[in-house]
């Protein structure tokens, strides 16, 4: 109940009108009393939530993103890793569920609409994609004011476009700068026809110009680390999107083998191939899709397609904290991700690690980073190509006893490839800054 009250209080405060200054609410969280104050500066349109019993003796770290902090797995894990060692300040679309020293809504530092229009004209009319053209004075001033109020010892940036701003202000405030990259941005959408002559130019210039000022770069897999080292001469540490350790036990396999795929309904993921898989496998298998609506038209198309299959079911997505207990009810996690772009080709997504903590067997396409995890820990089967037929052929080779053995292998591997395991390296590197 206290956790719910705390969350509601934060939610209410982050949406309070700017004219209401000095509002206060007291709530209990983890058996501690917290007094939240809100203040507003109309000129800056900046709203902070301040928690009075945040420890002052700790060094401070500012985490900046434009994501929803209560649902962003990589940021949730970062906060959990740092919460006992730093006074944490956050910027994002929503406040995190964890207790932090202060939270600022990301809208208060975003770029103005007029600036976006000017930049679009410069891009499309004059082909100006150099990163220096993307540092907007108004946003720089707003970030400067944020830093002036918090005076962080370390700034962790999760958005590539914010790196130039934080690099420019770094010497002024004397903080160490961490870039926690979620992708390899120069090739993020390299499957698009004009990407190489437009946004790739921008991101490559940004990397070459501003990565030298980053004190610690964090990437999600070895392939991206190698790419950054090869192309931009910037080394990094690798912290995969591993899930927190779960002590759940593998569930026995029932009459039917239950497959699951979860994530976003994104056309490039070719989820229709996973639906076709069930027809090839037959009545002894059933597939559940737990998808967040990302592309409405594509999502509707998948639902319509699934109506032709008696063994394909859709369920509503669950909150982040419930993903692993929900997956634990199934037998195998499946994922076929065609290499339509560089980032898709070398992807090592959350869901692979969530399958492991859920104690599932795994069936995937031959994506190299995912394949390495599956092979190294004997977690499942890998198809020879990215078609439903190829994956169906591999799954059919498995008896129920084989699949249960894979679930046991996941149990064995769960502590070795957990968020806790990788967090030790992450924290160690940050403490050395």
N, C-alpha and C positions, 0 to 999 in steps of 0.2 A: 504493500500500500504506500509506504514512504517513497519507494522508487517512482510510483505513478504520480504522486503529488509533486515530486521534484521535477519530473518531466513536464507535467502540465504547467508548473510555475515558469520553467524556462521557455516553454512554447508561448505562454502568454506574454512574457516580458519581451521576447524578440519581435512581437507584433504590436506592441504598445505604440500609440501615436507619438510622433516626435515632440509634440508640444507638452506632453506629460513628463515632467522631469521630477526626479526624487522619489519615484514609486518604490515601495519596499515590500518584500514578502519573505517570510521566514518558513523554512521547511526542513524536514528531517530526512537525511539520506545516509545509509550505512551507519545508523546510530549516532550520527553527528548532526549538530545543529548548524544550519547555514543561513546566513542573512544575505539576501540578494538585494542590491541596490541597482537602480537604473538611472542613468542620466543622459541627457541629450544636448547636443550642440547644434542648433538649427543651422548655423552657418556651414558646418561641416557635414550635417546630416549623418551623424555618427552615433550609434547606440552601442553601449557596452553593458554586459551583465558582470557584476563584480561579486565575487565570493569572499567574504571578509576573513574566513579562517584559512585561506590559502597560505602555506608556509612561506615566509619572507626570506628565510635563510637559503633557500634553494636558488640555483640559477634558473633563469627563465628561458622558455622556448616558445616561439610564435609559430603556429602551424597555419599556413595560408592555402586555401583552396576555394573553388566556387561550387563545391559539391555539398550534398546533404550529409552532414557529419554523423548523423545517427544511423545511416544506412551504408556508408562507404567503407567496405571491409578493410582496405589497406590503411585508411586513416584511423579506423577504430583500433586496429592492431598497433599502430604507431603510438596512439595515446596510451593504450594499456602498457606498452613497453616502457614509456617514459614517465608515467604518472607518479611513481615512487621516487623519482630522481630529479624531476624538474617541476617548476611552477609553469603550468601549461596555459597558454593563451591561444585561442582559435579564431579563425575567420572562415566562414562558410555560409551556405544557404540556410542551414539549420544548426542549432546547438547540438553538441554531442550528448549522448546519454550519460557519459562519464562526467564526474565533477571536474571542472576546470576553473582556473583563476579568473578568466574573463572570456567572453565570446562577443565577436562583432559580426554583424550580418555582412556578407560579401557584397551586397548591393551598395554599401557605403563607400567602397573603394573602386567600383567598376568604372569602366570608361564611359564617357558621355555618348549619347546618340549622335550628336553633331560630329564628334571626333570619328566615330565609326563610318559615317557617311563620307567624310573627307578622305579617310584612308581607303575606302572602297573606290572612290574616284581616282585616287592616286594609283591604286592597283590596276584597275580596269582600263583607265584612259592612258596611263603613262608607264604601266608595267613596273611600278616601284614596289619591290618585295624585300628590300634590305631591312633587316631587323631594326636598325636605328630609326627608320621611319615609323616604327610602331610604338615608340615611347611617347605617350600622350601626356602633356604637361599637367592637365587637370587630375588625371589618375595618379601621376607621380606625386603631386601635392597631397592628395588624399592618403596615399600610402605613407608619405613622409609624416603626416600628422598622426597616423596610427602608430608608427614607430616611435615618435616623440613621446607619446603617452605611455607606451609599454616598456620601452628601452630593453628589448630582449637581448640576451646573450647569444642566442642562436635563432635563426629563422629557417624553418623547413618549408620549402615551396613545393606544392604538388601540381602546379599548373605551369606548363612550359612558357606560356605567354607572360607570366609574371616574373620570370627570371631576370629579364633586362632591368626592370624597375628595382628589384632587390639588389642586383649587382651594382647599379648606379648609386644606391644609398648606403651600401655596405661600409665604405670607408668613413662616411659621416657618423655612423652610429656604432661602428666597431664590432658588429656581430659576425659570427661565423655563418656561412650560407650553405644549406643542404638543398640539393635538388633531388626529390624523390620522384623519379620518372615512372609513369605508368605504361608507357609505350616507347617505341623509337619513333619520335615525331617526324623526322624528315621523310620517312616512308610510311606514315600512318595510313594514308589512303592512296597509295601509289598505283592502285588499280584504276583510278580515275584518269581519263585521257590527258587532261591538262595539268595534272599534279606536278610532274617533273619540271615544268617551266614556270610554275606559280608558287604554290605553298612549299614545295620542297626547297626552292631557292630561299624562301624566308627562313625555314627551320634550320637549314644548313648554315645560313649566315648567323642565325641566333646561336647555334651550338658553337660555331667557330669563334664568334665574338665574345660570348659571355660565359661559356663553360670554364675558361681559365680562371674566372673569379669565384667559381663554386668550390667550396672547401671539401665537400663530400657529395659525391654523386651516388645515387642508389638506383639500381636497375632490377628488373623482375626476373631476368634469366641470363644465362651465360652467353647466348647468341647476341643479345643486345649489348652486353658488356664488351664482347669482342668487336662488335660493329663500332661502338663509340671509340674504342682504343685504336682501331684500324683507320677510321675516317677522320676522327677529330682529336686523336692523341690524348684522350681523356679516360683515365682508368676509373673504375667504380667498384663498389661492392654489390654483390647479388643477394637480394632478399626477396625470394619468391612470395607469391600470394598464398602462403600456406595458412591453413585454418588452425584455430586453437585445438589443443589436444582434447580428445573426448574419450572417456572410459567406457563408452557404450560397447556392448557385446554384439557380435554378428548374430543376426536372426536366422533361424532355420528356414529352409526353402520349402515353400508349400507346393500345392498341386501344379500351379503355373509359375514360371520364372518371371519375376517382375523386374522390368527395366524402367529406368527413369532418366530423363534429361531435364535440366533446369537452367534458366538463364533468361536472356532477352530474345524477343522475336525479331531477329535481325536477318534480312534477306541473304547477306553474304555467308551466313552460317548454314544455309541449305538444310534447314530443319525438315524439309519435305523428304530428304533422303532417309532420315531416321524414322519417319512415318512409313515409308516404303519398306523399311527393314522388317516391320512386323508381319507384312504379307509373306515375305520370303521365309520368315522363321516359323510361321504357322500358329495354330491355336494353343500350343503349349507355352506361349509367351504373351505378355501384355506390356504395353508401353504407356507410361504416364508422362505427360508434358506439363511442367510447372513453369510457365513463361510469364515474364513481365512484358506488358505491351510497350514495345518500342516503336515499331512500325505498324500502325493500325490496320492498314490495308493488307499487309503481309500476314499479320496475326489472324485476321478474318479469313484469309485464304487458307491458312493452316487448319483452322477450325472446320471450314467447309470440306477440306480434303479428308480430314479425319472421320467425317460422318460415314465414309465408305468402308471404314475399318471397325470391326466389332471389338478389337483388342487394343484400341488407342483411346486414351482418356485424357482430358484436360482437367487440371486442378488449379485453384487460385494460388498465387505466390504467397509464401509465409514470411513473417519478419526475419531479419538476419539471424537472430538468436535461435530461431526455430528450424533453420535449414537442415542442420545435421540430424537432430532427432527425427525430423520428417523423412529424410533420405534413408535413415536406418531401417525403415520398414520395407525397403526394397532389396533386390538381390544384386543388380548390376547397374552401374552408371554408364551411360553411353554418350559419345561425342564424336561426330565426324565434322571436322572443320577444314574445308578445302583451302589450299594455299593461294587464295585470290589476291593477297597482298603480303608484303614482307612480314608485317606484324601477325597476320593470321598464320603464315607459314611457320613462324617460330614461337607461337603462342604457348604460354604455360599458365592457364587461367585458374581462378579460384576453385572452379568446380572439381578439378582433378584432386586437389587436396581435401575438398569437402567430401568427395567420394571415399577417400581413405579414412577420414575421421568418422564417417558413417558406417565403416566396415563393409563396404561393397566391393564386389569384383568390378573390374573396369574393362570396357570395350571401346577402343578408339581407332581413328584413322592413323596413318603413318606420319603424324606431325613429330618432328625430331625431339623437341623439348619434352613433350608429353610422353613420347615413347621411351625416352631415357628413364623417366621416373617409373613407368610401368615395368620396364625390363629390369632395372636395378633392384626392384623390390618384389618382383614376381607377382604383380598385382592383377594381371589380366591378359587380354588378347589384343593384337594390333593387326588391322587389315593391311593388305598389300597395296590398296589404293583407296580413294575417297568415295567409293560407291557403296550403296546399301548392299549390293550382292556380295562384295568382297568381305564386308564386316559380318554379314549373315553367315557366310561360309566358316569364318573363324569361331563365331559363337556356337554354331551347330556342333563343333568338335568337342564342346564341353558338356560333360554330364553334370547332373545336379551335385554330385560329390566333388567334381572339379571346381565348380563355382563356389561351393562352401569352403573349399581349401583356399581359394583366392580371397575370400572374405577373412579367413584366418590370417593370411599374409598381410592383409590391410591392417589387422589388429597389431601384428608384430611391427609393422612400419610406422604406425601412427605416432609414436613418440619421437621417432628419428626424423620425420619430415613434418613436424608440427610448427606452428607459429612460435611457440616457446623456444624451440631449438634455434630457429633463425634469429629470433629477437636478441639472443645473447650476443651474436656478432654485431647486430645493428646497434645495440646499446653500447657495446664496447667501443665501437668506432666513434659514436657521438660523444661519449665521455672523454675521448682523447682529443677532441677539438679544442 
